[in-house]
């Protein structure tokens, strides 16, 4: 599966895991992570592509933002708020009910890149590490969910 993720993402697992070389939560703090997730979901919930917007249908935007913020904080080296609230992240299992095709992964990354553009508080090095990880993870989820169906 790693070779296929690398092919789709254009990012190796090693590149994606550069996210662990620095405690990005300590570097950035919570405010930029909240702003990034708010920018991201504001775009997602207003997406002109109905098929993509419908992936999140019935889920309040505030809940989606909070889940992502808590997960990002935990994954970036902060307190385990996501696990405390929701249990183990288990990314593939938590995304089984979502349309996680390649087109959706591409669209997710598109919106995340734009959200970073609107979050200048995140420095270039942190942005690069995070985008590599998020891009790799998007295709990991696409393949993992697809294989379980």
The 8 nearest C-alpha neighbors of each residue, nearest first, counted from 0:
[[1, 3, 2, 4, 142, 139, 143, 5],
 [2, 0, 4, 3, 5, 12, 11, 139],
 [3, 1, 5, 4, 0, 6, 11, 7],
 [2, 4, 6, 0, 5, 1, 7, 142],
 [5, 3, 1, 7, 6, 2, 138, 8],
 [6, 4, 2, 11, 10, 9, 8, 3],
 [5, 7, 3, 9, 4, 8, 2, 10],
 [8, 6, 4, 5, 9, 3, 138, 10],
 [9, 7, 10, 5, 135, 6, 4, 134],
 [8, 10, 5, 6, 7, 11, 4, 135],
 [11, 9, 5, 8, 14, 135, 131, 12],
 [12, 10, 5, 14, 13, 15, 9, 135],
 [11, 13, 15, 14, 16, 10, 1, 5],
 [14, 12, 16, 11, 15, 17, 10, 18],
 [15, 13, 11, 17, 16, 12, 10, 131],
 [16, 14, 132, 131, 12, 13, 17, 135],
 [15, 17, 18, 13, 14, 19, 12, 132],
 [18, 16, 19, 20, 14, 15, 128, 13],
 [17, 19, 16, 128, 20, 129, 15, 21],
 [20, 18, 17, 21, 16, 22, 75, 76],
 [21, 19, 17, 18, 22, 16, 23, 128],
 [22, 20, 19, 23, 18, 17, 26, 75],
 [23, 21, 76, 24, 25, 75, 26, 19],
 [22, 24, 26, 75, 25, 21, 27, 76],
 [23, 25, 75, 28, 27, 77, 76, 26],
 [26, 24, 23, 22, 28, 27, 77, 76],
 [25, 27, 23, 24, 28, 22, 21, 125],
 [28, 26, 24, 25, 23, 31, 29, 121],
 [27, 29, 24, 25, 30, 26, 31, 32],
 [28, 30, 32, 31, 33, 27, 24, 72],
 [29, 31, 33, 32, 28, 34, 27, 35],
 [32, 30, 34, 33, 29, 35, 120, 121],
 [33, 31, 35, 29, 34, 30, 36, 68],
 [34, 32, 30, 36, 31, 35, 68, 37],
 [33, 35, 31, 37, 32, 36, 38, 30],
 [36, 34, 32, 38, 33, 37, 114, 118],
 [37, 35, 39, 33, 38, 34, 64, 40],
 [36, 38, 34, 40, 39, 35, 41, 33],
 [39, 37, 114, 35, 41, 36, 40, 34],
 [38, 40, 114, 36, 42, 37, 41, 111],
 [41, 39, 43, 42, 37, 38, 44, 36],
 [40, 42, 38, 44, 39, 43, 37, 45],
 [41, 43, 45, 40, 39, 44, 46, 38],
 [44, 42, 40, 46, 45, 41, 39, 52],
 [43, 45, 41, 42, 46, 52, 40, 60],
 [46, 44, 42, 43, 41, 47, 52, 40],
 [47, 45, 43, 48, 44, 42, 52, 49],
 [46, 48, 49, 45, 52, 51, 43, 44],
 [49, 47, 46, 51, 50, 52, 45, 53],
 [48, 50, 52, 51, 53, 47, 46, 54],
 [51, 49, 53, 48, 52, 54, 103, 47],
 [52, 50, 53, 49, 54, 48, 103, 46],
 [51, 53, 49, 54, 50, 44, 55, 46],
 [52, 54, 56, 55, 50, 51, 49, 57],
 [55, 53, 52, 51, 56, 97, 98, 50],
 [54, 56, 53, 58, 52, 57, 44, 51],
 [57, 55, 53, 58, 54, 52, 59, 44],
 [56, 58, 55, 59, 53, 54, 60, 52],
 [59, 57, 56, 55, 60, 63, 62, 61],
 [58, 60, 62, 61, 57, 63, 56, 55],
 [59, 61, 63, 62, 64, 58, 40, 44],
 [62, 60, 64, 59, 63, 65, 58, 37],
 [63, 61, 65, 59, 60, 64, 66, 58],
 [64, 62, 60, 66, 61, 65, 67, 59],
 [63, 65, 61, 67, 62, 66, 36, 68],
 [66, 64, 68, 62, 67, 63, 69, 61],
 [67, 65, 63, 69, 64, 68, 62, 70],
 [66, 68, 70, 64, 65, 69, 71, 63],
 [69, 67, 65, 71, 70, 66, 33, 72],
 [68, 70, 81, 72, 66, 67, 80, 71],
 [69, 71, 67, 81, 73, 68, 72, 74],
 [70, 72, 74, 68, 73, 69, 75, 67],
 [73, 71, 77, 69, 75, 70, 74, 68],
 [72, 74, 77, 79, 70, 71, 78, 76],
 [75, 73, 71, 76, 72, 70, 77, 79],
 [74, 76, 24, 23, 72, 73, 71, 77],
 [77, 75, 22, 24, 73, 74, 23, 72],
 [78, 76, 73, 72, 24, 75, 79, 74],
 [77, 79, 73, 80, 72, 76, 81, 69],
 [80, 78, 73, 82, 81, 83, 77, 72],
 [81, 79, 83, 69, 82, 78, 84, 73],
 [80, 82, 69, 70, 84, 83, 79, 85],
 [83, 81, 86, 87, 85, 84, 79, 80],
 [82, 84, 80, 81, 86, 85, 79, 87],
 [85, 83, 81, 82, 80, 86, 79, 69],
 [84, 86, 82, 81, 83, 87, 88, 80],
 [87, 85, 82, 83, 84, 88, 81, 89],
 [86, 88, 82, 89, 85, 81, 83, 90],
 [87, 89, 90, 86, 82, 81, 93, 85],
 [90, 88, 92, 87, 91, 93, 86, 94],
 [91, 89, 93, 88, 92, 94, 140, 87],
 [90, 92, 94, 93, 140, 89, 144, 143],
 [91, 93, 95, 94, 89, 90, 144, 96],
 [94, 92, 90, 91, 95, 89, 88, 96],
 [93, 95, 91, 97, 92, 96, 90, 144],
 [94, 96, 92, 97, 144, 93, 91, 98],
 [97, 95, 94, 98, 93, 92, 99, 144],
 [98, 96, 94, 95, 99, 54, 55, 93],
 [97, 99, 100, 54, 96, 103, 95, 94],
 [100, 98, 141, 97, 103, 104, 101, 144],
 [99, 101, 103, 102, 141, 98, 104, 145],
 [102, 100, 104, 103, 105, 141, 99, 138],
 [101, 103, 105, 100, 104, 106, 99, 107],
 [104, 102, 106, 100, 105, 101, 99, 107],
 [105, 103, 101, 107, 137, 106, 102, 108],
 [104, 106, 102, 108, 103, 107, 101, 109],
 [105, 107, 109, 103, 108, 104, 102, 110],
 [108, 106, 104, 110, 109, 105, 103, 111],
 [107, 109, 111, 105, 106, 110, 112, 134],
 [110, 108, 106, 112, 107, 111, 105, 113],
 [109, 111, 113, 107, 108, 112, 39, 114],
 [112, 110, 114, 108, 113, 109, 39, 107],
 [111, 113, 115, 109, 114, 110, 108, 116],
 [114, 112, 116, 110, 115, 111, 109, 117],
 [113, 115, 39, 111, 38, 117, 116, 112],
 [114, 116, 118, 112, 117, 113, 111, 35],
 [115, 117, 113, 114, 118, 112, 119, 111],
 [118, 116, 114, 115, 119, 113, 38, 35],
 [117, 119, 115, 120, 116, 35, 121, 114],
 [120, 118, 121, 117, 116, 122, 115, 31],
 [121, 119, 118, 31, 122, 27, 117, 30],
 [120, 122, 119, 126, 118, 125, 31, 123],
 [121, 123, 125, 124, 126, 120, 119, 27],
 [122, 124, 126, 125, 127, 121, 128, 119],
 [123, 125, 127, 126, 122, 128, 121, 129],
 [126, 124, 128, 127, 122, 123, 129, 121],
 [125, 127, 123, 129, 124, 128, 130, 122],
 [128, 126, 124, 130, 125, 129, 131, 123],
 [127, 129, 18, 125, 131, 126, 130, 17],
 [128, 130, 126, 132, 131, 127, 133, 125],
 [131, 129, 133, 127, 132, 128, 134, 126],
 [130, 132, 15, 134, 128, 129, 133, 127],
 [131, 133, 15, 129, 135, 130, 134, 136],
 [134, 132, 136, 130, 135, 131, 129, 137],
 [135, 133, 137, 131, 136, 132, 130, 8],
 [134, 136, 132, 133, 138, 137, 8, 131],
 [135, 137, 139, 133, 134, 138, 132, 140],
 [138, 136, 134, 140, 104, 139, 135, 133],
 [137, 139, 141, 140, 136, 135, 4, 142],
 [138, 140, 136, 142, 137, 141, 143, 4],
 [141, 139, 143, 137, 138, 142, 91, 144],
 [140, 142, 138, 99, 139, 144, 100, 143],
 [143, 141, 145, 139, 140, 144, 146, 138],
 [144, 142, 140, 146, 145, 141, 139, 91],
 [143, 145, 147, 146, 141, 142, 95, 140],
 [146, 144, 142, 148, 143, 147, 141, 99],
 [145, 147, 143, 144, 148, 142, 141, 140],
 [148, 146, 144, 145, 143, 95, 142, 91],
 [147, 145, 146, 144, 95, 143, 96, 142]]
